[in-house]
Amino acid sequence: MRYTKRFVLIISALILLLGTMAVTASSQSRARRIYRPVFVRHYWGYDPFRSWGYDPYLYDPYLREQRDRYYKEKAVRDANKKLTKDRDKYRADGVITAKEQENLAKRRHDYEKAVTKLNKFNQER
C-alpha cells in the first residue's frame, strides 16, 4: 500500500511526459496545405484586331502584316508623344537637372528603338 501511491504517481507522470512529447512531435511535423483563391484578370481594353472565335489575323499573312504595322506605328506615336510631353515639361522651368536628362535620354532611346523596329519591318516587306 505504501508503494502503490508512489508507483501510480510515477506511472501517471510518465504517461503525462510521453503525452506531451507526442503532442509536440506531431505539431512539429505536421504539414498543412494552405488553399488560397486564384484571381484571373481579363484584359477588357480596346483592341481593333480582336475577334471572337476564328482569328483571321492569325492565318492570313496580309492581315497579320497590317496588324503588325499598326502596332509598330502606334509604338512610334506613343514614344514620340511621351518624349515631347517630358521635353516640354522639363523645359517649362528653364533648368534641366541630371535626373531629367536621364529621363529624356531614356525616352529618346525608347523612341529610337520604336523607329528602328518600324524601319526594319518596312525594309523586310
C-alpha positions as CSV (number, residue, x, y, z in Angstrom):
1,M,0.0,0.0,0.0
2,R,2.9,2.2,0.8
3,Y,4.5,1.8,-2.6
4,T,1.3,1.8,-4.7
5,K,0.7,5.5,-4.4
6,R,4.3,6.2,-5.4
7,F,4.0,3.6,-8.3
8,V,0.8,5.2,-9.6
9,L,2.3,8.7,-9.3
10,I,5.4,7.6,-11.3
11,I,3.3,5.9,-14.0
12,S,1.0,8.9,-14.3
13,A,4.0,11.2,-14.6
14,L,5.5,9.0,-17.3
15,I,2.2,9.0,-19.2
16,L,1.9,12.8,-18.9
17,L,5.5,13.2,-20.1
18,L,5.0,10.8,-23.1
19,G,1.8,12.5,-24.0
20,T,3.4,16.0,-24.1
21,M,6.3,14.6,-26.2
22,A,3.9,13.1,-28.7
23,V,1.9,16.3,-29.0
24,T,5.0,18.5,-29.6
25,A,6.4,16.0,-32.1
26,S,3.2,15.8,-34.1
27,S,2.8,19.6,-34.1
28,Q,6.3,20.0,-35.4
29,S,6.0,17.5,-38.3
30,R,2.5,18.5,-39.4
31,A,2.4,19.8,-42.9
32,R,-0.6,22.0,-43.7
33,R,-1.7,22.9,-47.2
34,I,-2.9,26.4,-47.5
35,Y,-5.5,26.9,-50.2
36,R,-5.6,30.5,-51.5
37,P,-8.1,31.8,-54.0
38,V,-6.7,32.4,-57.5
39,F,-7.8,35.6,-59.3
40,V,-7.6,35.7,-63.1
41,R,-7.6,39.1,-64.6
42,H,-9.0,39.5,-68.0
43,Y,-8.0,42.4,-70.2
44,W,-11.1,44.4,-71.2
45,G,-9.3,47.1,-73.2
46,Y,-9.9,48.1,-76.8
47,D,-8.1,46.1,-79.4
48,P,-9.1,46.8,-83.0
49,F,-7.8,43.4,-84.2
50,R,-9.6,41.3,-81.6
51,S,-12.1,38.8,-82.9
52,W,-14.3,36.1,-81.4
53,G,-13.7,32.5,-82.3
54,Y,-11.9,32.4,-85.6
55,D,-9.0,34.8,-85.8
56,P,-8.3,35.8,-89.4
57,Y,-5.2,37.8,-88.4
58,L,-3.6,34.5,-87.2
59,Y,-3.9,32.7,-90.6
60,D,-3.9,35.5,-93.2
61,P,-0.4,36.9,-93.9
62,Y,-1.7,40.2,-95.3
63,L,-3.9,40.9,-92.3
64,R,-1.1,39.9,-89.9
65,E,1.2,42.3,-91.7
66,Q,-1.4,45.1,-91.4
67,R,-1.8,44.4,-87.7
68,D,2.0,44.4,-87.1
69,R,2.4,47.6,-89.0
70,Y,-0.4,49.2,-86.9
71,Y,1.2,48.2,-83.6
72,K,4.6,49.3,-84.7
73,E,3.4,52.7,-85.9
74,K,1.4,53.1,-82.7
75,A,4.5,52.4,-80.6
76,V,6.3,55.1,-82.5
77,R,3.5,57.6,-81.9
78,D,3.3,56.7,-78.2
79,A,7.0,57.0,-77.7
80,N,7.1,60.4,-79.6
81,K,4.2,61.6,-77.5
82,K,5.9,60.7,-74.2
83,L,9.2,62.3,-75.4
84,T,7.5,65.5,-76.4
85,K,5.5,65.7,-73.2
86,D,8.5,65.2,-71.0
87,R,10.6,67.6,-73.0
88,D,8.0,70.3,-72.8
89,K,7.5,69.7,-69.1
90,Y,11.3,69.9,-68.3
91,R,11.8,73.0,-70.4
92,A,9.0,74.9,-68.7
93,D,11.1,75.9,-65.7
94,G,14.2,76.7,-67.8
95,V,16.5,74.2,-66.0
96,I,17.1,70.6,-66.9
97,T,18.5,68.6,-63.9
98,A,20.6,65.5,-64.2
99,K,17.7,63.3,-63.4
100,E,15.6,64.9,-66.0
101,Q,18.4,64.5,-68.6
102,E,18.5,60.8,-67.7
103,N,14.7,60.5,-68.2
104,L,14.9,62.3,-71.5
105,A,17.7,60.1,-72.7
106,K,15.6,57.0,-71.8
107,R,12.6,58.4,-73.6
108,R,14.8,59.2,-76.6
109,H,16.2,55.7,-76.6
110,D,12.7,54.2,-76.4
111,Y,11.6,56.4,-79.4
112,E,14.7,55.5,-81.4
113,K,14.1,51.8,-80.7
114,A,10.5,52.0,-81.8
115,V,11.5,53.8,-85.0
116,T,14.2,51.2,-85.7
117,K,11.7,48.4,-85.3
118,L,9.3,50.1,-87.7
119,N,12.1,50.8,-90.3
120,K,13.2,47.2,-90.1
121,F,9.7,46.0,-90.6
122,N,9.2,48.3,-93.6
123,Q,12.5,47.1,-95.1
124,E,11.7,43.4,-94.7
125,R,8.5,43.9,-96.6
